[in-house]
Amino acid sequence: MGTDIYGFIECRWNRWLDEDDRSWHSAVDLAHLYNGRSYVAFGCLFGVRSDAFPPLAAGRGLPSDASQEVRADFADGRDARSASWITWAEVAAADWEEAASEVDECVHEYRRGADGAWEFHGRNTSLDRFAELSGPSSPHALYRAGRVWPEGTEWRDGERLFRIGRLRRKHAVADGDWGPVWAVMRTLAGLHGAAGVRLVVWFDG
């Protein structure tokens, strides 16, 4: 059984002087913005299913001042566990260039950018072509190449490059998946302040 993520983006106005009046409100259900299942991302952000990176916000639990909608949805969730939260201020301050503590088991694909530099394209992408370049191997080796070949091993393929290496945070939490989440949080932070916007999550499985 796999593990899926659930949650909401919450915000609160920062215009009141009285802290008691500054309650949190649900803004967007995470399901409208993210529909993936990346364990390396879950681990990088919240310490769930992967320890390749020190998590940014692990095991904080459901906020005691969570919005009513968040508390109700969490209570209704089957096998809801590992709740945590992270503010936009923390997301914005994270070192997204930080490298993982271990070699990724997936092979990385790079492609030439407009300036001629290699740009990260994805993990375990174009595996048919990688199989041709790397030679005969089992399906296990193709999907877990980082366990078969040493770090730094490369295969050039014209304007494409396959490499065994370590992920960076920005690649673990890929913008193609998480970009919409960050875009909404960034927009809300412009209204409520970076500390007045947070992502509250929990997991199943």
N, C-alpha and C positions, 0 to 999 in steps of 0.2 A: 504493500500500500504506500502511495506517495504522500508527500506533505505539501499542502497548499497554504497560501497566505490570505488573510482577510484583514479588513480594517477600514479606517476612515481618516481623512484629513480633517483636522479640527482647527478652529481659530477663535480668537477672542479679541475684542476691541481693547486698545491700550489707552483710551482717552479718558477713562474715569480715574479719579484720584483714590477712591476707596477700593482697596483690593477685593473686598467682599463682593463688589458689584461686577467684577470681571470674570464672568463665567464663560466656560468653553462651549462652543456650538459646533456640531458636525457640519462640514461644508460639502464634502464629496466622498462617496463610497469608493474605496480603492478599486473595486471591481470594474468601475467605469474607466479606469486609467491604466490598470495593469492586469494582465491575464496570463502571466507566465508562471513557470515553475523552475527557477534557477536556484539550486541549492548553494552554489558558490555566492550568489547575491544574498540569499537569506543569511548565510553565515557571515559575510562581510558586514552586513548591516546589523543583524540581530543575534548572531551566534547560534543559528539554527541550522543543523545538517551539514555544516562545514566549518573547519577551524583553520582554513588557509590564511585568514587575516585576523588580527585582533578585532573583535566586533566593535562597531561604533556605539551600539546601544543595546546591550544584551540584558535580559532578565529583569527589566525594570518593573514588570507587572502592569496591570491596567491602572492608569492614573486614578487617584482617589477623587479627582474633580472632573472625570471624564463626562462628556455630554450624555444626556439621557438616551439618545439614539445609539451611541456606542455601547453603553452599558447593557441596553436591551438586546442588541445584536450579539454581543459577546455571550450573554446568558443563554440565548437561543441556539448558539453554535454547538454542533455535535463535536465532542472531543476537543473543544477549544482549549488551547494551552499555549505556554511560552509567550504570553502577552508582553509587549514592550512598547516604547514610544521614542520618537526622536524629533527634535525641533528643527525648523529650517536653519536656525543659527548654527546648529551642530553640523547639519549637512553641508552648509556653505563653508564651514571652517575645516572640514575634513581634508586630509592629505590624499587626494585622489590619485596621485602619482606613486603612492607607496606600493612596493612590490610585495607579493605574497611570501610567506615564510617557507614555502615548499614549491617544488616544480609541479606545474599543472599536468594532470594526466592526459588532458586533451591536447592535440596538436594545434598550434596557432597558425592562422593564415594571414599574411600581410599582402597588401597590394600597393602599387606605386601611386602616390598622391600627385596633385597638380605640380608640386614643386620637386617631384622626383624622389622624395623620401618615402620610406616604407611606412604604411599606415595599417594599424591593426584592423582586420576585417572580421574575424570571428574565431570561434573554437569549434573544432571538428566540422568545419565547412569544407566543401569540395572533396569529400573523402574518396570518391572514385578516382579523382586525379592524384590524390596523395598516395593511394594504393599503387598506382602505376609507377610513381616516382620512388617510393620507398622499397619496392620489391615485394616478393611473395611473403605474406604473413597472415596470421589468423585474424578473424574479425575482432577478437579480443585485443589484439595488438593495435589495430587501426583505431579503435575507439578509446584506447588507453595507451597511446603512443608514448606518453611521458613516463610510463613504467617500463618501457622497452628500450628506448634510445636515451642516451645521456643528454643533460641540459646543454643547450647550445647547438645541437645537431640541426642542420638546415638542408633544405632541398629547394634549389632555385628552379623556377618554371617561367622563364620570360619575365613578364611584369608582375609575377606573383612569387611569393616566398612562403614556404612552410617551415616552421621552427618549433623546437621543443624548448619551453622556457617557463617563466613565472608570470602570472597575471599581475596587472596593476589594478588597484581598486576601481579605476574608471572603466576597466574592461570587464571586471567581475560584475559590476552593477552597470550593465550596458545601457547607453543612452537610448538605443533603439527600443529597449523595454521600459526603462525607468524615466526617460525624458519627459513624458506627459505628466508623471507624478511631480517631478521637480519643477516643471513649468507652472503648474497650478500652485504649488507651495510658494514659489518665487513671486508670483503675481499677488497672492494673498499677503505675503510678507511686506509688499510695498504699501499695503493698507494698514496692516495690524502690527508690523514690526517683526523682525526675524524670530524673536522669542515668543511671539504671539501666534505662531503657526506650528502645528506638530502633526506628525503621522503616527497614529496609534494602530498597532497591528497585533494579530495573534495567529496561531497556526493550528492545523489538525494533523492527524497521522503520526 
